[in-house]
Amino acid sequence: MTVIERLLCIIEYRKEELSYLSLIKGTHDPSIIKLSQELDKLIYKYQKLNLFSNSQMSIHLTKK
């Protein structure tokens, strides 16, 4: 499993966790807001890693 795949799994788990806790605590609870912000950071990291990975692959393919 690559780092990108692992990060995607973590994001999916956190999304489910956040959805569940939001139903229990409400979306304005400070802990939900914090979890949401952490999820946003993970998604941003995933997007950057994925973009970097794709650009590296593109460079590699064009050199052949």
The first five atom37 places (N, CA, C, CB, O) and aatype in JSON, in Angstrom:
{
  "aatype": [12, 16, 19, 9, 6, 1, 10, 10, 4, 9, 9, 6, 18, 1, 11, 6, 6, 10, 15, 18, 10, 15, 10, 9, 11, 7, 16, 8, 3, 14, 15, 9, 9, 11, 10, 15, 5, 6, 10, 3, 11, 10, 9, 18, 11, 18, 5, 11, 10, 2, 10, 13, 15, 2, 15, 5, 12, 15, 9, 8, 10, 16, 11, 11],
  "atom_mask": [
    [1, 1, 1, 1, 1],
    [1, 1, 1, 1, 1],
    [1, 1, 1, 1, 1],
    [1, 1, 1, 1, 1],
    [1, 1, 1, 1, 1],
    [1, 1, 1, 1, 1],
    [1, 1, 1, 1, 1],
    [1, 1, 1, 1, 1],
    [1, 1, 1, 1, 1],
    [1, 1, 1, 1, 1],
    [1, 1, 1, 1, 1],
    [1, 1, 1, 1, 1],
    [1, 1, 1, 1, 1],
    [1, 1, 1, 1, 1],
    [1, 1, 1, 1, 1],
    [1, 1, 1, 1, 1],
    [1, 1, 1, 1, 1],
    [1, 1, 1, 1, 1],
    [1, 1, 1, 1, 1],
    [1, 1, 1, 1, 1],
    [1, 1, 1, 1, 1],
    [1, 1, 1, 1, 1],
    [1, 1, 1, 1, 1],
    [1, 1, 1, 1, 1],
    [1, 1, 1, 1, 1],
    [1, 1, 1, 0, 1],
    [1, 1, 1, 1, 1],
    [1, 1, 1, 1, 1],
    [1, 1, 1, 1, 1],
    [1, 1, 1, 1, 1],
    [1, 1, 1, 1, 1],
    [1, 1, 1, 1, 1],
    [1, 1, 1, 1, 1],
    [1, 1, 1, 1, 1],
    [1, 1, 1, 1, 1],
    [1, 1, 1, 1, 1],
    [1, 1, 1, 1, 1],
    [1, 1, 1, 1, 1],
    [1, 1, 1, 1, 1],
    [1, 1, 1, 1, 1],
    [1, 1, 1, 1, 1],
    [1, 1, 1, 1, 1],
    [1, 1, 1, 1, 1],
    [1, 1, 1, 1, 1],
    [1, 1, 1, 1, 1],
    [1, 1, 1, 1, 1],
    [1, 1, 1, 1, 1],
    [1, 1, 1, 1, 1],
    [1, 1, 1, 1, 1],
    [1, 1, 1, 1, 1],
    [1, 1, 1, 1, 1],
    [1, 1, 1, 1, 1],
    [1, 1, 1, 1, 1],
    [1, 1, 1, 1, 1],
    [1, 1, 1, 1, 1],
    [1, 1, 1, 1, 1],
    [1, 1, 1, 1, 1],
    [1, 1, 1, 1, 1],
    [1, 1, 1, 1, 1],
    [1, 1, 1, 1, 1],
    [1, 1, 1, 1, 1],
    [1, 1, 1, 1, 1],
    [1, 1, 1, 1, 1],
    [1, 1, 1, 1, 1]
  ],
  "atom_positions": [
    [[0.86, -1.18, 0.0], [0.0, 0.0, 0.0], [0.9, 1.23, 0.0], [-0.97, 0.0, 1.24], [1.8, 1.36, 0.83]],
    [[0.64, 2.13, -0.93], [1.44, 3.35, -1.0], [0.99, 4.36, 0.06], [1.33, 3.98, -2.41], [-0.05, 4.2, 0.69]],
    [[1.8, 5.37, 0.23], [1.47, 6.43, 1.19], [0.17, 7.12, 0.78], [2.63, 7.47, 1.28], [-0.67, 7.44, 1.63]],
    [[0.01, 7.35, -0.5], [-1.2, 8.02, -1.0], [-2.43, 7.16, -0.74], [-1.06, 8.33, -2.51], [-3.47, 7.68, -0.32]],
    [[-2.33, 5.87, -0.98], [-3.46, 4.96, -0.72], [-3.79, 4.92, 0.76], [-3.15, 3.55, -1.24], [-4.96, 4.91, 1.14]],
    [[-2.76, 4.88, 1.59], [-2.98, 4.86, 3.05], [-3.65, 6.15, 3.52], [-1.63, 4.67, 3.8], [-4.58, 6.11, 4.33]],
    [[-3.19, 7.26, 2.99], [-3.78, 8.54, 3.36], [-5.24, 8.61, 2.93], [-2.99, 9.7, 2.73], [-6.08, 9.14, 3.66]],
    [[-5.55, 8.07, 1.77], [-6.93, 8.04, 1.3], [-7.81, 7.19, 2.23], [-6.99, 7.5, -0.14], [-8.95, 7.56, 2.5]],
    [[-7.29, 6.07, 2.7], [-8.02, 5.23, 3.65], [-8.3, 5.98, 4.95], [-7.25, 3.94, 3.94], [-9.39, 5.9, 5.51]],
    [[-7.3, 6.71, 5.42], [-7.45, 7.49, 6.65], [-8.52, 8.57, 6.45], [-6.1, 8.13, 7.07], [-9.35, 8.8, 7.33]],
    [[-8.49, 9.22, 5.3], [-9.47, 10.26, 5.0], [-10.88, 9.68, 5.0], [-9.16, 10.93, 3.64], [-11.79, 10.26, 5.58]],
    [[-11.05, 8.55, 4.35], [-12.38, 7.91, 4.3], [-12.87, 7.56, 5.71], [-12.33, 6.63, 3.43], [-14.04, 7.78, 6.03]],
    [[-11.98, 7.01, 6.53], [-12.36, 6.66, 7.9], [-12.75, 7.91, 8.69], [-11.2, 5.92, 8.61], [-13.76, 7.93, 9.39]],
    [[-11.94, 8.96, 8.56], [-12.22, 10.2, 9.29], [-13.53, 10.85, 8.83], [-11.08, 11.18, 9.12], [-14.25, 11.42, 9.65]],
    [[-13.83, 10.75, 7.54], [-15.1, 11.3, 7.04], [-16.28, 10.58, 7.67], [-15.17, 11.18, 5.51], [-17.25, 11.22, 8.09]],
    [[-16.21, 9.26, 7.75], [-17.28, 8.49, 8.38], [-17.41, 8.84, 9.86], [-17.04, 6.98, 8.21], [-18.51, 9.02, 10.37]],
    [[-16.27, 8.92, 10.52], [-16.25, 9.27, 11.94], [-16.85, 10.65, 12.18], [-14.81, 9.21, 12.49], [-17.64, 10.84, 13.1]],
    [[-16.47, 11.6, 11.35], [-16.98, 12.96, 11.48], [-18.48, 13.02, 11.24], [-16.25, 13.89, 10.52], [-19.2, 13.72, 11.95]],
    [[-18.95, 12.3, 10.24], [-20.4, 12.26, 9.95], [-21.17, 11.71, 11.14], [-20.68, 11.42, 8.69], [-22.19, 12.26, 11.54]],
    [[-20.68, 10.61, 11.69], [-21.34, 9.97, 12.83], [-21.36, 10.91, 14.04], [-20.62, 8.65, 13.19], [-22.41, 11.1, 14.66]],
    [[-20.21, 11.48, 14.37], [-20.14, 12.35, 15.54], [-20.95, 13.63, 15.34], [-18.68, 12.7, 15.84], [-21.49, 14.18, 16.3]],
    [[-21.05, 14.1, 14.11], [-21.85, 15.3, 13.82], [-23.32, 15.06, 14.13], [-21.68, 15.73, 12.36], [-24.03, 15.95, 14.61]],
    [[-23.77, 13.84, 13.84], [-25.17, 13.51, 14.13], [-25.43, 13.49, 15.63], [-25.54, 12.16, 13.51], [-26.51, 13.86, 16.09]],
    [[-24.44, 13.05, 16.38], [-24.6, 12.95, 17.84], [-24.44, 14.31, 18.52], [-23.59, 11.96, 18.41], [-25.27, 14.71, 19.33]],
    [[-23.35, 15.01, 18.17], [-23.02, 16.25, 18.87], [-23.53, 17.51, 18.2], [-21.54, 16.34, 19.03], [-23.66, 18.55, 18.85]],
    [[-23.81, 17.44, 16.93], [-24.2, 18.64, 16.18], [-22.97, 19.25, 15.5], [0.0, 0.0, 0.0], [-21.84, 19.09, 15.96]],
    [[-23.23, 19.94, 14.42], [-22.11, 20.44, 13.61], [-21.41, 21.65, 14.22], [-22.61, 20.81, 12.25], [-20.32, 22.01, 13.77]],
    [[-21.99, 22.29, 15.23], [-21.38, 23.47, 15.83], [-20.56, 23.17, 17.08], [-22.44, 24.48, 16.16], [-20.03, 24.08, 17.71]],
    [[-20.47, 21.9, 17.43], [-19.68, 21.5, 18.59], [-18.2, 21.76, 18.29], [-19.92, 19.99, 18.95], [-17.73, 21.45, 17.19]],
    [[-17.45, 22.34, 19.25], [-16.04, 22.64, 19.02], [-15.19, 21.42, 18.61], [-15.45, 23.23, 20.27], [-14.27, 21.55, 17.8]],
    [[-15.5, 20.25, 19.15], [-14.72, 19.06, 18.79], [-14.98, 18.65, 17.34], [-15.05, 17.9, 19.73], [-14.08, 18.15, 16.67]],
    [[-16.2, 18.86, 16.86], [-16.55, 18.56, 15.47], [-15.83, 19.53, 14.54], [-18.08, 18.63, 15.25], [-15.32, 19.14, 13.49]],
    [[-15.8, 20.78, 14.92], [-15.11, 21.79, 14.11], [-13.63, 21.46, 14.01], [-15.3, 23.2, 14.71], [-13.04, 21.56, 12.94]],
    [[-13.03, 21.06, 15.13], [-11.61, 20.69, 15.12], [-11.37, 19.47, 14.23], [-11.12, 20.4, 16.56], [-10.43, 19.46, 13.44]],
    [[-12.21, 18.45, 14.35], [-12.07, 17.25, 13.5], [-12.23, 17.6, 12.03], [-13.1, 16.19, 13.91], [-11.53, 17.06, 11.17]],
    [[-13.14, 18.5, 11.74], [-13.36, 18.93, 10.37], [-12.13, 19.65, 9.81], [-14.58, 19.85, 10.29], [-11.75, 19.44, 8.66]],
    [[-11.52, 20.48, 10.62], [-10.31, 21.18, 10.2], [-9.16, 20.2, 9.97], [-9.91, 22.24, 11.26], [-8.39, 20.34, 9.02]],
    [[-9.04, 19.2, 10.84], [-8.01, 18.18, 10.67], [-8.25, 17.38, 9.38], [-7.99, 17.23, 11.88], [-7.3, 17.04, 8.67]],
    [[-9.5, 17.08, 9.1], [-9.84, 16.37, 7.87], [-9.48, 17.22, 6.65], [-11.34, 16.0, 7.86], [-8.95, 16.71, 5.67]],
    [[-9.76, 18.51, 6.72], [-9.39, 19.41, 5.62], [-7.88, 19.38, 5.37], [-9.83, 20.85, 5.94], [-7.45, 19.37, 4.22]],
    [[-7.09, 19.35, 6.43], [-5.63, 19.29, 6.28], [-5.19, 17.99, 5.63], [-4.95, 19.45, 7.65], [-4.31, 17.99, 4.78]],
    [[-5.81, 16.88, 6.03], [-5.49, 15.58, 5.43], [-5.84, 15.56, 3.94], [-6.23, 14.45, 6.16], [-5.08, 15.05, 3.12]],
    [[-6.98, 16.12, 3.6], [-7.4, 16.18, 2.19], [-6.42, 17.04, 1.39], [-8.84, 16.75, 2.06], [-6.07, 16.69, 0.27]],
    [[-5.99, 18.14, 1.96], [-5.03, 19.01, 1.29], [-3.71, 18.27, 1.05], [-4.79, 20.29, 2.12], [-3.13, 18.35, -0.03]],
    [[-3.23, 17.55, 2.07], [-2.0, 16.76, 1.92], [-2.16, 15.7, 0.84], [-1.63, 16.09, 3.26], [-1.26, 15.48, 0.03]],
    [[-3.31, 15.05, 0.83], [-3.57, 14.03, -0.19], [-3.53, 14.66, -1.58], [-4.94, 13.36, 0.06], [-2.91, 14.1, -2.49]],
    [[-4.17, 15.78, -1.75], [-4.2, 16.43, -3.06], [-2.8, 16.83, -3.51], [-5.1, 17.67, -3.01], [-2.45, 16.65, -4.68]],
    [[-1.99, 17.36, -2.59], [-0.62, 17.76, -2.94], [0.21, 16.54, -3.3], [0.03, 18.53, -1.79], [0.94, 16.56, -4.3]],
    [[0.12, 15.48, -2.5], [0.89, 14.26, -2.79], [0.45, 13.64, -4.12], [0.72, 13.24, -1.66], [1.29, 13.19, -4.91]],
    [[-0.82, 13.61, -4.35], [-1.35, 13.04, -5.57], [-0.91, 13.85, -6.79], [-2.88, 12.95, -5.51], [-0.52, 13.29, -7.81]],
    [[-0.97, 15.16, -6.68], [-0.53, 16.04, -7.76], [0.96, 15.84, -8.03], [-0.84, 17.52, -7.41], [1.38, 15.74, -9.18]],
    [[1.76, 15.8, -6.97], [3.2, 15.59, -7.11], [3.48, 14.24, -7.75], [3.9, 15.69, -5.74], [4.32, 14.12, -8.65]],
    [[2.8, 13.23, -7.28], [2.98, 11.88, -7.82], [2.64, 11.83, -9.3], [2.12, 10.87, -7.05], [3.38, 11.25, -10.1]],
    [[1.53, 12.44, -9.68], [1.11, 12.46, -11.08], [2.09, 13.25, -11.95], [-0.28, 13.06, -11.21], [2.37, 12.85, -13.08]],
    [[2.62, 14.36, -11.43], [3.56, 15.15, -12.21], [4.88, 14.4, -12.38], [3.81, 16.51, -11.54], [5.51, 14.47, -13.44]],
    [[5.29, 13.66, -11.34], [6.51, 12.87, -11.45], [6.34, 11.75, -12.46], [6.89, 12.29, -10.09], [7.26, 11.45, -13.22]],
    [[5.17, 11.13, -12.47], [4.9, 10.06, -13.41], [4.89, 10.62, -14.84], [3.57, 9.37, -13.08], [5.41, 9.98, -15.76]],
    [[4.31, 11.79, -15.0], [4.25, 12.42, -16.31], [5.65, 12.74, -16.82], [3.4, 13.69, -16.25], [5.96, 12.51, -17.99]],
    [[6.49, 13.25, -15.95], [7.89, 13.55, -16.31], [8.6, 12.27, -16.7], [8.64, 14.26, -15.14], [9.31, 12.22, -17.71]],
    [[8.4, 11.24, -15.92], [9.04, 9.95, -16.17], [8.6, 9.38, -17.52], [8.71, 8.95, -15.04], [9.43, 8.87, -18.27]],
    [[7.34, 9.47, -17.85], [6.82, 8.94, -19.1], [7.3, 9.73, -20.3], [5.31, 8.91, -19.07], [7.53, 9.15, -21.36]],
    [[7.45, 11.03, -20.16], [7.9, 11.85, -21.29], [9.37, 11.69, -21.57], [7.6, 13.3, -21.03], [9.82, 12.0, -22.68]],
    [[10.14, 11.2, -20.61], [11.59, 10.99, -20.81], [11.87, 9.72, -21.59], [12.31, 10.94, -19.47], [12.96, 9.56, -22.12]],
    [[10.91, 8.81, -21.67], [11.14, 7.53, -22.35], [11.17, 7.67, -23.82], [10.1, 6.54, -21.97], [11.36, 6.68, -24.54]]
  ]
}
